[in-house]
Amino acid sequence: MLNPLVRRIFSPGKFERVLAERLTEPLHVNIAAAFVALFGSFRRKVDFDLVIRPQYAFPILRAADLAREWGYTRLTILEFGVASGAGLLNICRIAENVTKATGITFRVVGFDTGTGMPPPIDYRDLPEIYQAGDFPMDVERLRNNLPVNCELIIGDIAETLPRFLETVTVDAPIGFASIDVDYYSSAKQALEIFRGSPDKYLPLLPIYLDDVGDITVNPWVGEALAVNEFNTENELRKIAPWTMLRARRLCKNAKWIDHIFGVHIHDHKIRTPGGRVGRRLTIDNEFIGVAFKDAPAGERPKAA
Ligand SMILES: C[S@@+](CC[C@H](N)C(=O)[O-])C[C@H]1O[C@@H](n2cnc3c(N)ncnc32)[C@H](O)[C@@H]1O
C-alpha cells in the first residue's frame, strides 16, 4: 500500500503544488527533508512540512508548545466546516502525535450543518464560487470513525456555537481553530467563538483561515471581510498574520504560511501587567563575566 503522503502528493492538483512550492526550495533543504522523512521525529517532520496538512500540523504543535510555556496541560481545538471529514480526522491524527511529542492532550470539535453550504446572503458570500448544498457529508459514517476525544456538532454555527462556548473551560482553553466555512456570513458567525471570557483561550492562539486565497477574494468580501469586521468590533481581541512566520520556516514557498493568523487575547490575565508566568528574563554578558542563574518569576536573579 502506498504511503498516504506519497498518495497525496500525486493526487490531482497536488502535484503542481509540489512542483511550484517544494521543488523550488534550495536543494540542501530537500536533501535534508529526505533524511528527515526516513529517520526524523514528528517535530522534525513538521519543521520540514512532511506531515499531511502542514497547515494544521504547524499550528497545533505551536499551540501545544505555547500551552506548556504558559502552564496548561490540555487544549480544545476546533474545525469550523467539516464536509466529508478528511480535515477533522487529520486534526485528530496530528493531535495524537502532538500529545506524544509534548504531553498536551486535546479535546477536538468539528462544526458543520451536516447538509452542506447554506444559501449565500449576497455578493459578500462569493456566490461565484460557492452555492447552497455544496460539500454534502455522510454524518453517521464520519461519527462512527471519530476517536473518543473528538465531537461533531451538527447544525448552523449561528445556533450551535453559543451553547458550545459555554462548555469551554479554563483547564482546556481554545488553542487552535480552522475556519473553513467559505462564506463571509458563516465566517462572521464562526469568529464569534473568540468573544468569550478571556480565560477560555490561550493568550495567543494560531488559527488557519482557509478562504483568503481565492482570486475573487478582497478585503470587502468573504473571510477577509469577516476578519476585518472582527478587528473593528473588538477592542481587546485582534486577528493578525502570524508574526514573521515565513522567515521562521525552512520551506519558505509553502502557500499555507499565508493562511496562518494569530488571535491575540489582549485582555488575557497573562497579557496584563503582573500576569506573566515562568522565569524572569535575563541577558548574560560574557564580556564582563556576568551570567545569571535560572531564577523563578518574582525572585531577584543572582549574578553568578
Ligand atoms: C470547504 S468545506 C470544509 C472542508 C473541510 N474543512 C476539509 O478540510 O475537509 C466547508 C463546509 O462549511 C460548512 N458550513 C458553511 N457554512 C456553515 C454554517 N453557517 N454552519 C455550519 N457549517 C457551515 C459547509 O456545510 C461545508 O461542509
The ligand as an SDF file (V2000), in Angstrom:
LIG
                    3D

 27 29  0  0  0  0  0  0  0  0999 V2000
  -14.9370   23.5740    2.2850 C   0  0  0  0  0  0  0  0  0  0  0  0
  -15.9840   22.7120    3.3330 S   0  0  0  0  0  0  0  0  0  0  0  0
  -14.9200   22.2330    4.6670 C   0  0  0  0  0  0  0  0  0  0  0  0
  -13.8030   21.2860    4.2880 C   0  0  0  0  0  0  0  0  0  0  0  0
  -13.0400   20.6960    5.4600 C   0  0  0  0  0  0  0  0  0  0  0  0
  -12.5470   21.7110    6.3560 N   0  0  0  0  0  0  0  0  0  0  0  0
  -11.8500   19.8560    4.9900 C   0  0  0  0  0  0  0  0  0  0  0  0
  -10.7220   20.3590    5.0350 O   0  0  0  0  0  0  0  0  0  0  0  0
  -12.0270   18.7010    4.6010 O   0  0  0  0  0  0  0  0  0  0  0  0
  -16.9980   23.9630    4.0260 C   0  0  0  0  0  0  0  0  0  0  0  0
  -18.0400   23.4410    4.9990 C   0  0  0  0  0  0  0  0  0  0  0  0
  -18.5580   24.5350    5.7660 O   0  0  0  0  0  0  0  0  0  0  0  0
  -19.8690   24.2150    6.1600 C   0  0  0  0  0  0  0  0  0  0  0  0
  -20.5970   25.4450    6.5200 N   0  0  0  0  0  0  0  0  0  0  0  0
  -20.7070   26.5930    5.8100 C   0  0  0  0  0  0  0  0  0  0  0  0
  -21.4730   27.4900    6.4450 N   0  0  0  0  0  0  0  0  0  0  0  0
  -21.8570   26.9050    7.6230 C   0  0  0  0  0  0  0  0  0  0  0  0
  -22.6540   27.3290    8.7270 C   0  0  0  0  0  0  0  0  0  0  0  0
  -23.2260   28.5470    8.7690 N   0  0  0  0  0  0  0  0  0  0  0  0
  -22.8360   26.4680    9.7710 N   0  0  0  0  0  0  0  0  0  0  0  0
  -22.2530   25.2370    9.7600 C   0  0  0  0  0  0  0  0  0  0  0  0
  -21.4870   24.7850    8.7230 N   0  0  0  0  0  0  0  0  0  0  0  0
  -21.2900   25.5990    7.6660 C   0  0  0  0  0  0  0  0  0  0  0  0
  -20.4660   23.5250    4.9330 C   0  0  0  0  0  0  0  0  0  0  0  0
  -21.5300   22.6610    5.2750 O   0  0  0  0  0  0  0  0  0  0  0  0
  -19.2400   22.7850    4.3470 C   0  0  0  0  0  0  0  0  0  0  0  0
  -19.2730   21.4140    4.6750 O   0  0  0  0  0  0  0  0  0  0  0  0
  1  2  1  0
  2  3  1  0
  2 10  1  0
  3  4  1  0
  4  5  1  0
  5  6  1  0
  5  7  1  0
  7  8  2  0
  7  9  1  0
 10 11  1  0
 11 12  1  0
 11 26  1  0
 12 13  1  0
 13 14  1  0
 13 24  1  0
 14 15  1  0
 14 23  1  0
 15 16  2  0
 16 17  1  0
 17 18  1  0
 17 23  2  0
 18 19  1  0
 18 20  2  0
 20 21  1  0
 21 22  2  0
 22 23  1  0
 24 25  1  0
 24 26  1  0
 26 27  1  0
M  CHG  2   2   1   9  -1
M  END
$$$$
